[in-house]
Amino acid sequence: MSDVDPDFDFFADEYDLVVEAEDVVVVVDDDSSEEDGLSDEDDEDDDEFVPVVENVASVRDKTTSLGVVDDRCCVSQDMTSKDNIEIDGLCCPICMEPWTSEGVHQVCCLPCGHIYGLSCIQKWIRQRQSSRKCPQCKRSCNLKDVRLLYASRIVVVDEELQKKVEKLEAKCASLKMKHAEFVKREDEGKRREAELNFQVQQLKERARYLEGMLEYSERGARSVAARRDLQGSSSTGQFRKTGCSNSFALQKEFHVEGARVFDADASSQILVIARRLTGLGGLFALTKISLIAPDDRADMQLPVNTKAVKDLRFSPHDRLLLVASLGKKLSIISSESNNTILSYDLPAAAWSCSWDISCSHYAYAGLQNGMLLVFDLRQTREPVKSLDGLTSNPIHSLYSITPKSALSSGVRTILTASSVGLCERNFDGIDERPFLVPGSENEGVCVSLACSSSNSDIVASYRPKVKMLNKELASQAIPTPSTSPMGNSVLGSHVSYKRTGSQCYKKLGSTCANLNEIRLPKSAIVDLCNDDSPLFVSGDEVRCEIALHSLPSLLTVQHLNPRKFPVHDVKFSHGSNSSILGCLCEDMLQLYSPKLL
């Protein structure tokens, strides 16, 4: 026994039972065999170690950790389920307890390669002096053959389980490939669906365009007689008085180089035209023309850095002219002295302007960033109010309208138009919040607004909205057929509204319209204040003519043929003794007056 490590004597003497637990009996003691009446010879034949385990589950319940138990770090796993990792390779096959990386139960092996806990195999060999064999393979061994193993963890790999893992990994990889293929097919399907939707939309727009052209042709056939009357009309020096029929005849023509915007004052019989000067770096100037003496022309002075004039309006109260320009200026010019009497600096470029219809010292300006400014001519430094719009889109049209009786006295009302739709605003009242006319935002992109002098008849022009189908087609707008000699025409619509009260509007009708795809069209409402219905006047980009529509039906009643195209501006002015309908087309201003029966 000299080969036995004395450190294990005490442990060997005390270690009479390897495992002592309910439902588990492991017989390893020679004395127990003698008590059962077995001889040494019988014992040699029964040397094979066969632990009697009546309930393996109870062993797993008693075992709380697996693997090699390090005194410094214990690796624990749950053993309460049969699905957990097997105990083979993690526990000593003699005591069924986890071995350790050091100490009395350190993992060790015999020459045959079988692994045990050190204390267990030493006790086994000591107790079998006559037959010292490996408990598993029966190969002879002794205490000297025990070899300590230095490992943090020993696990026996289940080959069947390993094959199952590899099979599942291969199946998972295959499923990933199929999923990627399905995703690719789905993306291709979505792209194809978007293309088909785009083609369907094109066909719908084409059908709508043809229907509109057919309706337009039918209306044109009914107005052939009216156009023949226009060709036989004559010119006179003075404008005729208002007739009984809303039919117009050409009266005068003025050639004005670089003309872009104009306004007429029928009471004073004068015109003012904003024109671009050639060869001067794009500077603008104002030219005043007398209708009584057409050769009498005079230039009106503009402030420095005025730049392009976007809108100008005669005052209904005094002989003043309101000028809105891209040079961030709103100017007030005397139509008598031709001089600028007041100029306001603006935070952004001005796109539209209007005088107040009921108060002579109030004016308004619509800016490029969607802001609305209110000016009081008695305060010459800055606007009295700066109001944000519903959006940051430019206010391209602006009208002062008469407040309804429901509002208290002193309240001023304006109607504006931007791409989002029509908006009404009240000032000096209880509620000054912007009011978007219901439904106007759903007609399309609002590009023009015309309002009658009575403020009851309103017509807005719309282009179709650009629809984005998907990322690949995001930069492509839905095209519509264009047969205009000028090109870039698109099929839109004119929508007629009736203003019945404060923030009360009723849609009366609509009709197709040939509009320019880029340029904002100009339009006007002719209200002669007689028994005849008002007329809506607008340009037709396909036919290169000016159409007059009866309100509120919007049926075409007359066609005017300008000498040039496109139409830059359309204005109507009604005075006590005369009425003027002007059309500005590429350096040519044509004036029409109502025909007498």
SULMO-V921331 format. One line per field, one symbol per residue. ss: DSSP state (2 for helix, 1 for strand, 0 for the rest). phi: phi as a letter, one per 40 degrees, with the letter a starting at -180 (. if undefined). psi: psi as a letter, one per 20 degrees, with the letter a starting at -180 (. if undefined). Layout:
# SULMO-V921331
ss: ???
phi: ???
psi: ???
This chain:
# SULMO-V921331
ss: 000002222222220000011001100002222220000222222000000110022222220000001000000000000000000000100000010100000111100000111222222222200000100000010022201100000000002222222222222222222222222222222222222222222222222222222222222222022222222000000000000000011111111000111111100001111111000000011111110000001111000000001111110000011111100011111100000111111000011111100000011111100001111100000000111000000000111110000000000111111100111111100000001100022200111111100000111111100000000000000000000000001111111111111001111111111111000000111100000000111111000011111100001111110000000011111100001111111001111111000
phi: .ccccccbccccccccbcbbacgbbbcbbcccccccgccccccccbcccbccbcaccccccccbabgcccccabcbacbcbcccccccgbbccccgbccbcagcbccaacdchcbacdcccccdcccbccbcbcdbbgccaaccccbcbbacabbcccccccccccccccccccccccccccccccccccccccccccccccccccccccccccccccccccbccccccccccbbbcbcccdccbcbbbcbabbcbcgcbbaabbcccfbbbbcbcccgbggcbabbbbcccbdccbacbcbccgcgcccaaacccbbcbbbbbbccfbbbbbccccgbcbaabcbcaccbaaacccbbcbbababbccgcbbbbbccbccaccabbcccbcccccbabcbccccccccgcbbbbbbbccicbbbbbgbcbbccbccdgccbciccbaabbcccgccbbbbbccccbccaccbccbcccbcbbcdcgfcacbabbcbbcbicfbbbcbiaacacbccbcccbaabcbcfbccccbbbacbcccfabbbbcbccgccbabbbccbacccabbbbbbcbabbbbbbbfgbbbbbbcccc
psi: jhipoiijgghhhimhpgpnrpjppoojphhhhhhjkprhghhhhkhponpoohnhhhghhhpiqrapophhppoqqpjiqiirqqipihqpigikqprrirahkqprrrhiiqprqghghggggginhhnoqpigijpqrahhippqpnqhpppppohghhhgghghgghghghgghghgggghgghggghgggghghghghghgghghgghghhhhhhhijghhhhhhhjqrqrhqqqrpaipmpqqpgqppoopjpgqrqqohgilqqpppqppqjkkkqqrpppppignhinqqqppqrqkhbpphqqpqpigrmqpppprijlqoqoppigijqpiqpppqirqphrrqqphiphjqrqpprhjiqpppqoiioigrqiqopqahrjqqoiqpppqpqrhhqrqipqpqprpahhaqpppqqkagojqqopppihiihbopiqpqprhijhpppqqqqqqpppgahhjhjpqoqqqpjphirkqqobqpppqpoiapkoqpphrrrqpoqqhgqprqrrpoojkaiqqqqpprqohgilrpppppqjhkppiqppnqhrqrphqpqpppahirqpoqpoomjpoppqqqqq.
